[in-house]
């Protein structure tokens, strides 16, 4: 009986080691292609919110811990994960692309990039990760909703259920108020980061 237990344990150990080796091999093979795909998705998002930009450069002053503290100070649960400087052909800064993860979606986190010009005008946003309900929350990807932010200057935006009465009001997606608020809070978080860290430009 003891020999059988030892035998089975040895087989299980060998199987576990072999499986670990295979998983490690697969990870090694797919790591670079996945990273390249993620980079391409990010670049496409940057370009969408800054069409006129010729290049994007990582903002060297970005400090994730400081960004988290700033979000908490301003009452946001959202997480700023990346900041890029949008540049024209001559290398001058046109504004910034701030990537945020909204933690209050109805189904899961939503990650998107927000373009903000030097004067604080919101160019719009581009979603890179969303798992909201098809036909409802995922309409946050549609121009009908996202276009409401484009070309607007506001200290912050609020969600309303009727036609907006001012530039700072965003009409909710029908049947998806939670998603609408998550997206709007995410944009507001980016504006808070812009005002607290980036406004006035960088050296």
Secondary structure as GFF3:
##gff-version 3
##sequence-region A 1 203
A	DSSP	alpha_helix	2	49	.	.	.	ID=ss1
A	DSSP	beta_strand	55	58	.	.	.	ID=ss2
A	DSSP	alpha_helix	64	73	.	.	.	ID=ss3
A	DSSP	beta_strand	79	87	.	.	.	ID=ss4
A	DSSP	beta_strand	93	102	.	.	.	ID=ss5
A	DSSP	beta_strand	110	117	.	.	.	ID=ss6
A	DSSP	beta_strand	122	129	.	.	.	ID=ss7
A	DSSP	three_ten_helix	137	141	.	.	.	ID=ss8
A	DSSP	alpha_helix	143	146	.	.	.	ID=ss9
A	DSSP	beta_strand	158	160	.	.	.	ID=ss10
A	DSSP	beta_strand	169	171	.	.	.	ID=ss11
A	DSSP	alpha_helix	177	193	.	.	.	ID=ss12
A	DSSP	pi_helix	194	198	.	.	.	ID=ss13
###
